Amino acid sequence: MMKRIISVVLALALAAALLPPAAAAEAEGVSPWVQVSGGMAASQTVSIRGVSGSRNAVQITLILDQAPAGFQFDGALSGQGVYATYSTAGNSVTLYVTSKQNLNQGDAIPLGTLTAGRGFTVTSAAGLKLLDLDPGGTTEASFGAVAVVEGSSTSAVPAEPMSFTDVKKGNWFYDAVAYVYEHGMMNGTGDGKFSPSLTTNRGMIVTILHRYEGSPAAGASSFPDVAAGKYYSEGVAWAASCGVVNGYSDGRFAPDDTITREQMAAILYRYAQYKGFDVSGRADLSAYRDGSRISPYARDAMAWAVKAGLISGVGNNTLIPGGSATRAEVATILMRFCRNVAGDP
């Protein structure tokens, strides 16, 4: 109830006043950026990338090299509980959106399509505000100047130095978390935390790989339990379209299911095949006490993952194929994949 009240009040305030962006202090942590796609066309799509935590409201001013003609908000920013509007002044346009539900899909907030009389360039962005309308109070992150990136790259803007309060030098996962964070693959969970001990679900994994691939458009998913507009929707659709994921035998993808170590191996194995990487190596799984417990569908993938150094045994010489994968473990596996398989630095 409190979130609904706050959302309505904010929407009314924006509608009545359309206040200019405040010159607030820079927020700590990763700095989001504006992604503009469409080249020098007269119509270009705009989104905010690098968003962490849940966000219910956004405000930003875009500065063009000419006067804007208008702005069409993304279809996801419509319907009951969503308020979206914009104002123009000279060569700038200021966008305002508030919603009862989370605006961001993973690390991105799709805003919509910006138009001008002819081909244009977004030269800069300023006054970004991101609000989380929590029942316990409104949390705001503000950024005076925001980088603008053209195209679809998700790693063009380097992250701010990692400063998670729960990731310290000396932790076994420190280097891996730093790697995936700095390469834009994984963000924090809010409140300055990475939450290394939290488990990771299937929707998160395909979202990370989709981001690593450059976030290609994929349309809608055929899985009955993957609705449009979720943070993982595009990632699941993309992963299914290129054979990286198949779903369960009953037709579901189950995006909220905790991912297991053998599922992680299978997804990365298929992704490596899709990319044309070498997947010929195989480890002797009989050397592990629970090697026989690996599901038939994942045996080749797990043997490859162990040989490639992505997954190693844990206590008592076991692989624990059905065990869950924490965020720290996922970060480590992803770093090893990038370096050992993809050949990234």
LUMPA-569496 format. One record per residue (C-alpha): residue in three letters; z, x, y negated. Coordinates in nm, 2 decimals. Example, Ala and Ser with C-alpha at 12.3 -4.5 7.8 and 13.67 -1.06 7.14 Angstrom:
% LUMPA-569496
{residu:Ala | pz:0.78 | px:1.23 | py:0.45}
{residu:Ser | pz:0.71 | px:1.37 | py:0.11}
//
This chain:
% LUMPA-569496
{residu:Met | pz:0.00 | px:0.00 | py:0.00}
{residu:Met | pz:0.09 | px:0.28 | py:-0.24}
{residu:Lys | pz:-0.24 | px:0.46 | py:-0.18}
{residu:Arg | pz:-0.43 | px:0.13 | py:-0.25}
{residu:Ile | pz:-0.24 | px:0.08 | py:-0.58}
{residu:Ile | pz:-0.30 | px:0.44 | py:-0.69}
{residu:Ser | pz:-0.67 | px:0.41 | py:-0.60}
{residu:Val | pz:-0.72 | px:0.09 | py:-0.80}
{residu:Val | pz:-0.53 | px:0.22 | py:-1.10}
{residu:Leu | pz:-0.74 | px:0.54 | py:-1.10}
{residu:Ala | pz:-1.06 | px:0.34 | py:-1.07}
{residu:Leu | pz:-0.97 | px:0.12 | py:-1.36}
{residu:Ala | pz:-0.87 | px:0.41 | py:-1.57}
{residu:Leu | pz:-1.20 | px:0.59 | py:-1.51}
{residu:Ala | pz:-1.40 | px:0.27 | py:-1.58}
{residu:Ala | pz:-1.22 | px:0.20 | py:-1.90}
{residu:Ala | pz:-1.21 | px:0.55 | py:-2.05}
{residu:Leu | pz:-1.44 | px:0.79 | py:-1.87}
{residu:Leu | pz:-1.22 | px:1.07 | py:-1.98}
{residu:Pro | pz:-1.39 | px:1.41 | py:-2.02}
{residu:Pro | pz:-1.29 | px:1.67 | py:-1.77}
{residu:Ala | pz:-0.96 | px:1.83 | py:-1.84}
{residu:Ala | pz:-0.93 | px:2.21 | py:-1.89}
{residu:Ala | pz:-0.68 | px:2.25 | py:-1.60}
{residu:Ala | pz:-0.57 | px:2.57 | py:-1.44}
{residu:Glu | pz:-0.77 | px:2.71 | py:-1.15}
{residu:Ala | pz:-0.63 | px:2.58 | py:-0.81}
{residu:Glu | pz:-0.52 | px:2.84 | py:-0.55}
{residu:Gly | pz:-0.71 | px:2.91 | py:-0.24}
{residu:Val | pz:-1.08 | px:2.87 | py:-0.17}
{residu:Ser | pz:-1.30 | px:2.77 | py:-0.47}
{residu:Pro | pz:-1.54 | px:2.48 | py:-0.38}
{residu:Trp | pz:-1.90 | px:2.50 | py:-0.50}
{residu:Val | pz:-2.18 | px:2.27 | py:-0.59}
{residu:Gln | pz:-2.47 | px:2.26 | py:-0.35}
{residu:Val | pz:-2.81 | px:2.15 | py:-0.50}
{residu:Ser | pz:-3.10 | px:2.09 | py:-0.26}
{residu:Gly | pz:-3.46 | px:2.01 | py:-0.36}
{residu:Gly | pz:-3.60 | px:2.32 | py:-0.53}
{residu:Met | pz:-3.74 | px:2.26 | py:-0.88}
{residu:Ala | pz:-3.82 | px:1.89 | py:-0.80}
{residu:Ala | pz:-3.75 | px:1.61 | py:-1.04}
{residu:Ser | pz:-3.51 | px:1.46 | py:-0.78}
{residu:Gln | pz:-3.25 | px:1.68 | py:-0.61}
{residu:Thr | pz:-2.95 | px:1.61 | py:-0.39}
{residu:Val | pz:-2.60 | px:1.72 | py:-0.49}
{residu:Ser | pz:-2.29 | px:1.78 | py:-0.29}
{residu:Ile | pz:-1.96 | px:1.97 | py:-0.32}
{residu:Arg | pz:-1.89 | px:2.22 | py:-0.05}
{residu:Gly | pz:-1.59 | px:2.43 | py:0.05}
{residu:Val | pz:-1.35 | px:2.14 | py:0.02}
{residu:Ser | pz:-1.03 | px:2.16 | py:0.21}
{residu:Gly | pz:-0.77 | px:1.90 | py:0.29}
{residu:Ser | pz:-0.83 | px:1.53 | py:0.24}
{residu:Arg | pz:-0.97 | px:1.41 | py:-0.09}
{residu:Asn | pz:-0.98 | px:1.05 | py:-0.23}
{residu:Ala | pz:-1.12 | px:1.12 | py:-0.58}
{residu:Val | pz:-1.36 | px:1.37 | py:-0.75}
{residu:Gln | pz:-1.47 | px:1.44 | py:-1.10}
{residu:Ile | pz:-1.72 | px:1.70 | py:-1.21}
{residu:Thr | pz:-1.97 | px:1.78 | py:-1.49}
{residu:Leu | pz:-2.31 | px:1.92 | py:-1.41}
{residu:Ile | pz:-2.51 | px:2.10 | py:-1.68}
{residu:Leu | pz:-2.89 | px:2.10 | py:-1.65}
{residu:Asp | pz:-3.17 | px:2.28 | py:-1.83}
{residu:Gln | pz:-3.29 | px:1.94 | py:-1.97}
{residu:Ala | pz:-3.14 | px:1.59 | py:-2.02}
{residu:Pro | pz:-3.08 | px:1.41 | py:-1.69}
{residu:Ala | pz:-3.25 | px:1.08 | py:-1.63}
{residu:Gly | pz:-2.99 | px:0.93 | py:-1.39}
{residu:Phe | pz:-2.78 | px:0.96 | py:-1.08}
{residu:Gln | pz:-2.79 | px:0.76 | py:-0.75}
{residu:Phe | pz:-2.47 | px:0.80 | py:-0.55}
{residu:Asp | pz:-2.48 | px:0.87 | py:-0.18}
{residu:Gly | pz:-2.48 | px:0.56 | py:0.04}
{residu:Ala | pz:-2.14 | px:0.66 | py:0.18}
{residu:Leu | pz:-1.99 | px:0.62 | py:-0.17}
{residu:Ser | pz:-2.03 | px:0.24 | py:-0.18}
{residu:Gly | pz:-1.86 | px:-0.06 | py:-0.05}
{residu:Gln | pz:-1.51 | px:-0.20 | py:-0.07}
{residu:Gly | pz:-1.25 | px:0.04 | py:-0.19}
{residu:Val | pz:-1.50 | px:0.28 | py:-0.35}
{residu:Tyr | pz:-1.56 | px:0.32 | py:-0.72}
{residu:Ala | pz:-1.84 | px:0.55 | py:-0.85}
{residu:Thr | pz:-1.99 | px:0.59 | py:-1.19}
{residu:Tyr | pz:-2.13 | px:0.86 | py:-1.42}
{residu:Ser | pz:-2.19 | px:0.93 | py:-1.79}
{residu:Thr | pz:-2.44 | px:1.15 | py:-1.96}
{residu:Ala | pz:-2.42 | px:1.36 | py:-2.28}
{residu:Gly | pz:-2.71 | px:1.58 | py:-2.39}
{residu:Asn | pz:-2.80 | px:1.80 | py:-2.09}
{residu:Ser | pz:-2.49 | px:1.72 | py:-1.89}
{residu:Val | pz:-2.39 | px:1.44 | py:-1.65}
{residu:Thr | pz:-2.03 | px:1.38 | py:-1.55}
{residu:Leu | pz:-1.96 | px:1.21 | py:-1.21}
{residu:Tyr | pz:-1.66 | px:1.01 | py:-1.12}
{residu:Val | pz:-1.58 | px:0.88 | py:-0.77}
{residu:Thr | pz:-1.26 | px:0.74 | py:-0.62}
{residu:Ser | pz:-1.20 | px:0.58 | py:-0.28}
{residu:Lys | pz:-0.93 | px:0.44 | py:-0.06}
{residu:Gln | pz:-1.06 | px:0.65 | py:0.23}
{residu:Asn | pz:-1.13 | px:1.02 | py:0.24}
{residu:Leu | pz:-1.44 | px:1.13 | py:0.05}
{residu:Asn | pz:-1.51 | px:1.46 | py:0.23}
{residu:Gln | pz:-1.69 | px:1.49 | py:0.56}
{residu:Gly | pz:-1.55 | px:1.81 | py:0.69}
{residu:Asp | pz:-1.57 | px:2.06 | py:0.41}
{residu:Ala | pz:-1.83 | px:1.86 | py:0.21}
{residu:Ile | pz:-1.84 | px:1.57 | py:-0.03}
{residu:Pro | pz:-2.20 | px:1.43 | py:-0.05}
{residu:Leu | pz:-2.24 | px:1.30 | py:-0.40}
{residu:Gly | pz:-2.60 | px:1.17 | py:-0.42}
{residu:Thr | pz:-2.93 | px:1.23 | py:-0.60}
{residu:Leu | pz:-2.97 | px:1.36 | py:-0.95}
{residu:Thr | pz:-3.30 | px:1.29 | py:-1.13}
{residu:Ala | pz:-3.47 | px:1.41 | py:-1.45}
{residu:Gly | pz:-3.80 | px:1.36 | py:-1.62}
{residu:Arg | pz:-3.95 | px:1.66 | py:-1.45}
{residu:Gly | pz:-3.85 | px:1.95 | py:-1.23}
{residu:Phe | pz:-3.51 | px:2.08 | py:-1.33}
{residu:Thr | pz:-3.23 | px:2.33 | py:-1.26}
{residu:Val | pz:-2.86 | px:2.27 | py:-1.25}
{residu:Thr | pz:-2.76 | px:2.57 | py:-1.45}
{residu:Ser | pz:-2.38 | px:2.54 | py:-1.42}
{residu:Ala | pz:-2.09 | px:2.31 | py:-1.33}
{residu:Ala | pz:-1.75 | px:2.26 | py:-1.48}
{residu:Gly | pz:-1.43 | px:2.05 | py:-1.48}
{residu:Leu | pz:-1.41 | px:1.99 | py:-1.11}
{residu:Lys | pz:-1.11 | px:1.78 | py:-1.01}
{residu:Leu | pz:-1.02 | px:1.69 | py:-0.65}
{residu:Leu | pz:-0.74 | px:1.44 | py:-0.59}
{residu:Asp | pz:-0.55 | px:1.34 | py:-0.28}
{residu:Leu | pz:-0.40 | px:1.00 | py:-0.34}
{residu:Asp | pz:-0.11 | px:1.03 | py:-0.09}
{residu:Pro | pz:0.17 | px:0.76 | py:-0.07}
{residu:Gly | pz:0.41 | px:1.04 | py:-0.16}
{residu:Gly | pz:0.23 | px:1.12 | py:-0.48}
{residu:Thr | pz:-0.11 | px:1.24 | py:-0.62}
{residu:Thr | pz:-0.21 | px:1.60 | py:-0.54}
{residu:Glu | pz:-0.47 | px:1.75 | py:-0.78}
{residu:Ala | pz:-0.68 | px:2.07 | py:-0.75}
{residu:Ser | pz:-0.86 | px:2.16 | py:-1.07}
{residu:Phe | pz:-1.13 | px:2.42 | py:-1.13}
{residu:Gly | pz:-1.26 | px:2.50 | py:-1.48}
{residu:Ala | pz:-1.59 | px:2.67 | py:-1.37}
{residu:Val | pz:-1.77 | px:2.61 | py:-1.04}
{residu:Ala | pz:-2.05 | px:2.81 | py:-0.88}
{residu:Val | pz:-2.38 | px:2.63 | py:-0.82}
{residu:Val | pz:-2.59 | px:2.72 | py:-0.51}
{residu:Glu | pz:-2.95 | px:2.61 | py:-0.45}
{residu:Gly | pz:-3.07 | px:2.53 | py:-0.10}
{residu:Ser | pz:-2.88 | px:2.45 | py:0.22}
{residu:Ser | pz:-2.69 | px:2.78 | py:0.28}
{residu:Thr | pz:-2.32 | px:2.72 | py:0.35}
{residu:Ser | pz:-2.22 | px:3.08 | py:0.31}
{residu:Ala | pz:-2.38 | px:3.18 | py:-0.02}
{residu:Val | pz:-2.05 | px:3.15 | py:-0.21}
{residu:Pro | pz:-1.79 | px:3.39 | py:-0.08}
{residu:Ala | pz:-1.44 | px:3.25 | py:-0.03}
{residu:Glu | pz:-1.15 | px:3.35 | py:-0.23}
{residu:Pro | pz:-0.92 | px:3.61 | py:-0.07}
{residu:Met | pz:-0.74 | px:3.45 | py:0.22}
{residu:Ser | pz:-0.39 | px:3.35 | py:0.13}
{residu:Phe | pz:-0.26 | px:3.11 | py:0.40}
{residu:Thr | pz:0.11 | px:3.10 | py:0.41}
{residu:Asp | pz:0.12 | px:3.08 | py:0.79}
{residu:Val | pz:-0.13 | px:3.37 | py:0.86}
{residu:Lys | pz:0.03 | px:3.71 | py:0.81}
{residu:Lys | pz:-0.09 | px:4.06 | py:0.87}
{residu:Gly | pz:0.03 | px:4.16 | py:1.22}
{residu:Asn | pz:-0.04 | px:3.82 | py:1.37}
{residu:Trp | pz:-0.27 | px:3.86 | py:1.67}
{residu:Phe | pz:-0.51 | px:3.61 | py:1.51}
{residu:Tyr | pz:-0.51 | px:3.75 | py:1.15}
{residu:Asp | pz:-0.85 | px:3.92 | py:1.17}
{residu:Ala | pz:-1.01 | px:3.63 | py:1.34}
{residu:Val | pz:-0.88 | px:3.38 | py:1.08}
{residu:Ala | pz:-0.99 | px:3.60 | py:0.80}
{residu:Tyr | pz:-1.34 | px:3.63 | py:0.96}
{residu:Val | pz:-1.41 | px:3.26 | py:1.01}
{residu:Tyr | pz:-1.26 | px:3.18 | py:0.67}
{residu:Glu | pz:-1.46 | px:3.44 | py:0.48}
{residu:His | pz:-1.78 | px:3.33 | py:0.66}
{residu:Gly | pz:-1.72 | px:2.96 | py:0.57}
{residu:Met | pz:-1.68 | px:2.85 | py:0.93}
{residu:Met | pz:-1.32 | px:2.72 | py:0.91}
{residu:Asn | pz:-1.11 | px:2.62 | py:0.61}
{residu:Gly | pz:-0.74 | px:2.55 | py:0.57}
{residu:Thr | pz:-0.56 | px:2.23 | py:0.66}
{residu:Gly | pz:-0.41 | px:2.18 | py:0.32}
{residu:Asp | pz:-0.09 | px:2.29 | py:0.14}
{residu:Gly | pz:-0.20 | px:2.65 | py:0.17}
{residu:Lys | pz:-0.19 | px:2.65 | py:0.55}
{residu:Phe | pz:-0.43 | px:2.73 | py:0.83}
{residu:Ser | pz:-0.22 | px:2.58 | py:1.10}
{residu:Pro | pz:-0.31 | px:2.83 | py:1.38}
{residu:Ser | pz:-0.11 | px:2.65 | py:1.64}
{residu:Leu | pz:-0.27 | px:2.31 | py:1.60}
{residu:Thr | pz:-0.52 | px:2.21 | py:1.87}
{residu:Thr | pz:-0.89 | px:2.17 | py:1.79}
{residu:Asn | pz:-1.09 | px:1.86 | py:1.88}
{residu:Arg | pz:-1.45 | px:1.82 | py:1.99}
{residu:Gly | pz:-1.56 | px:1.68 | py:1.66}
{residu:Met | pz:-1.43 | px:1.99 | py:1.48}
{residu:Ile | pz:-1.61 | px:2.23 | py:1.70}
{residu:Val | pz:-1.96 | px:2.08 | py:1.66}
{residu:Thr | pz:-1.89 | px:2.05 | py:1.28}
{residu:Ile | pz:-1.81 | px:2.43 | py:1.27}
{residu:Leu | pz:-2.13 | px:2.51 | py:1.46}
{residu:His | pz:-2.34 | px:2.28 | py:1.25}
{residu:Arg | pz:-2.20 | px:2.45 | py:0.94}
{residu:Tyr | pz:-2.28 | px:2.79 | py:1.10}
{residu:Glu | pz:-2.64 | px:2.68 | py:1.16}
{residu:Gly | pz:-2.67 | px:2.59 | py:0.79}
{residu:Ser | pz:-2.59 | px:2.21 | py:0.81}
{residu:Pro | pz:-2.94 | px:2.09 | py:0.90}
{residu:Ala | pz:-3.01 | px:1.72 | py:0.86}
{residu:Ala | pz:-3.00 | px:1.53 | py:1.19}
{residu:Gly | pz:-2.97 | px:1.16 | py:1.12}
{residu:Ala | pz:-2.76 | px:0.93 | py:1.33}
{residu:Ser | pz:-2.60 | px:1.00 | py:1.66}
{residu:Ser | pz:-2.67 | px:0.79 | py:1.97}
{residu:Phe | pz:-2.31 | px:0.81 | py:2.09}
{residu:Pro | pz:-2.14 | px:0.47 | py:2.06}
{residu:Asp | pz:-1.81 | px:0.62 | py:1.95}
{residu:Val | pz:-1.96 | px:0.84 | py:1.67}
{residu:Ala | pz:-1.98 | px:0.62 | py:1.36}
{residu:Ala | pz:-2.19 | px:0.71 | py:1.05}
{residu:Gly | pz:-2.00 | px:0.86 | py:0.76}
{residu:Lys | pz:-1.74 | px:1.06 | py:0.95}
{residu:Tyr | pz:-1.70 | px:1.43 | py:0.88}
{residu:Tyr | pz:-1.84 | px:1.51 | py:1.22}
{residu:Ser | pz:-2.13 | px:1.26 | py:1.23}
{residu:Glu | pz:-2.41 | px:1.49 | py:1.12}
{residu:Gly | pz:-2.27 | px:1.77 | py:1.34}
{residu:Val | pz:-2.26 | px:1.56 | py:1.65}
{residu:Ala | pz:-2.61 | px:1.42 | py:1.59}
{residu:Trp | pz:-2.74 | px:1.77 | py:1.54}
{residu:Ala | pz:-2.56 | px:1.92 | py:1.84}
{residu:Ala | pz:-2.69 | px:1.64 | py:2.07}
{residu:Ser | pz:-3.05 | px:1.67 | py:1.94}
{residu:Cys | pz:-3.07 | px:2.03 | py:2.04}
{residu:Gly | pz:-2.88 | px:2.00 | py:2.37}
{residu:Val | pz:-2.56 | px:2.17 | py:2.26}
{residu:Val | pz:-2.35 | px:1.87 | py:2.36}
{residu:Asn | pz:-2.41 | px:1.60 | py:2.62}
{residu:Gly | pz:-2.11 | px:1.38 | py:2.60}
{residu:Tyr | pz:-1.91 | px:1.23 | py:2.89}
{residu:Ser | pz:-2.05 | px:1.05 | py:3.19}
{residu:Asp | pz:-1.96 | px:0.71 | py:3.03}
{residu:Gly | pz:-2.18 | px:0.78 | py:2.73}
{residu:Arg | pz:-1.90 | px:0.87 | py:2.49}
{residu:Phe | pz:-1.87 | px:1.19 | py:2.29}
{residu:Ala | pz:-1.50 | px:1.14 | py:2.22}
{residu:Pro | pz:-1.49 | px:1.34 | py:1.89}
{residu:Asp | pz:-1.11 | px:1.32 | py:1.87}
{residu:Asp | pz:-1.04 | px:1.45 | py:2.22}
{residu:Thr | pz:-0.88 | px:1.79 | py:2.22}
{residu:Ile | pz:-1.13 | px:2.05 | py:2.33}
{residu:Thr | pz:-1.06 | px:2.25 | py:2.64}
{residu:Arg | pz:-1.13 | px:2.61 | py:2.69}
{residu:Glu | pz:-1.41 | px:2.54 | py:2.94}
{residu:Gln | pz:-1.57 | px:2.28 | py:2.71}
{residu:Met | pz:-1.56 | px:2.54 | py:2.43}
{residu:Ala | pz:-1.74 | px:2.79 | py:2.66}
{residu:Ala | pz:-2.00 | px:2.53 | py:2.77}
{residu:Ile | pz:-2.08 | px:2.43 | py:2.41}
{residu:Leu | pz:-2.11 | px:2.80 | py:2.30}
{residu:Tyr | pz:-2.32 | px:2.87 | py:2.60}
{residu:Arg | pz:-2.57 | px:2.59 | py:2.52}
{residu:Tyr | pz:-2.57 | px:2.69 | py:2.16}
{residu:Ala | pz:-2.65 | px:3.05 | py:2.26}
{residu:Gln | pz:-2.94 | px:2.92 | py:2.48}
{residu:Tyr | pz:-3.07 | px:2.71 | py:2.19}
{residu:Lys | pz:-3.07 | px:3.02 | py:1.96}
{residu:Gly | pz:-3.24 | px:3.23 | py:2.23}
{residu:Phe | pz:-2.95 | px:3.48 | py:2.26}
{residu:Asp | pz:-2.90 | px:3.67 | py:2.58}
{residu:Val | pz:-2.69 | px:3.46 | py:2.83}
{residu:Ser | pz:-2.77 | px:3.65 | py:3.14}
{residu:Gly | pz:-2.44 | px:3.82 | py:3.19}
{residu:Arg | pz:-2.18 | px:3.68 | py:3.44}
{residu:Ala | pz:-1.83 | px:3.78 | py:3.51}
{residu:Asp | pz:-1.67 | px:3.75 | py:3.86}
{residu:Leu | pz:-1.45 | px:3.44 | py:3.82}
{residu:Ser | pz:-1.29 | px:3.49 | py:4.16}
{residu:Ala | pz:-1.08 | px:3.77 | py:4.00}
{residu:Tyr | pz:-0.88 | px:3.50 | py:3.82}
{residu:Arg | pz:-0.61 | px:3.30 | py:4.00}
{residu:Asp | pz:-0.75 | px:2.97 | py:3.87}
{residu:Gly | pz:-1.12 | px:3.06 | py:3.88}
{residu:Ser | pz:-1.17 | px:2.79 | py:4.14}
{residu:Arg | pz:-1.04 | px:2.52 | py:3.90}
{residu:Ile | pz:-1.32 | px:2.56 | py:3.66}
{residu:Ser | pz:-1.53 | px:2.24 | py:3.65}
{residu:Pro | pz:-1.88 | px:2.28 | py:3.82}
{residu:Tyr | pz:-2.06 | px:2.20 | py:3.49}
{residu:Ala | pz:-1.88 | px:2.49 | py:3.31}
{residu:Arg | pz:-1.88 | px:2.76 | py:3.58}
{residu:Asp | pz:-2.19 | px:2.94 | py:3.45}
{residu:Ala | pz:-2.08 | px:2.90 | py:3.09}
{residu:Met | pz:-1.73 | px:3.03 | py:3.16}
{residu:Ala | pz:-1.86 | px:3.33 | py:3.36}
{residu:Trp | pz:-2.09 | px:3.41 | py:3.07}
{residu:Ala | pz:-1.82 | px:3.37 | py:2.81}
{residu:Val | pz:-1.58 | px:3.60 | py:3.00}
{residu:Lys | pz:-1.85 | px:3.86 | py:3.05}
{residu:Ala | pz:-1.95 | px:3.84 | py:2.68}
{residu:Gly | pz:-1.58 | px:3.89 | py:2.58}
{residu:Leu | pz:-1.54 | px:3.55 | py:2.42}
{residu:Ile | pz:-1.27 | px:3.43 | py:2.65}
{residu:Ser | pz:-1.02 | px:3.65 | py:2.83}
{residu:Gly | pz:-0.75 | px:3.58 | py:3.08}
{residu:Val | pz:-0.40 | px:3.49 | py:2.97}
{residu:Gly | pz:-0.06 | px:3.52 | py:3.15}
{residu:Asn | pz:-0.06 | px:3.57 | py:3.53}
{residu:Asn | pz:-0.43 | px:3.66 | py:3.53}
{residu:Thr | pz:-0.54 | px:3.30 | py:3.46}
{residu:Leu | pz:-0.82 | px:3.15 | py:3.25}
{residu:Ile | pz:-0.66 | px:2.80 | py:3.21}
{residu:Pro | pz:-1.00 | px:2.63 | py:3.18}
{residu:Gly | pz:-0.85 | px:2.29 | py:3.12}
{residu:Gly | pz:-0.61 | px:2.40 | py:2.86}
{residu:Ser | pz:-0.64 | px:2.31 | py:2.50}
{residu:Ala | pz:-0.78 | px:2.55 | py:2.24}
{residu:Thr | pz:-0.57 | px:2.61 | py:1.93}
{residu:Arg | pz:-0.72 | px:2.68 | py:1.59}
{residu:Ala | pz:-0.62 | px:3.05 | py:1.62}
{residu:Glu | pz:-0.79 | px:3.07 | py:1.96}
{residu:Val | pz:-1.10 | px:2.89 | py:1.83}
{residu:Ala | pz:-1.12 | px:3.13 | py:1.53}
{residu:Thr | pz:-1.09 | px:3.43 | py:1.77}
{residu:Ile | pz:-1.36 | px:3.29 | py:2.01}
{residu:Leu | pz:-1.59 | px:3.22 | py:1.71}
{residu:Met | pz:-1.55 | px:3.57 | py:1.57}
{residu:Arg | pz:-1.63 | px:3.72 | py:1.91}
{residu:Phe | pz:-1.94 | px:3.50 | py:1.94}
{residu:Cys | pz:-2.07 | px:3.60 | py:1.60}
{residu:Arg | pz:-2.02 | px:3.97 | py:1.67}
{residu:Asn | pz:-2.08 | px:4.00 | py:2.05}
{residu:Val | pz:-2.35 | px:3.74 | py:2.10}
{residu:Ala | pz:-2.52 | px:3.66 | py:1.76}
{residu:Gly | pz:-2.50 | px:4.02 | py:1.64}
{residu:Asp | pz:-2.35 | px:3.93 | py:1.31}
{residu:Pro | pz:-2.14 | px:4.20 | py:1.13}
//
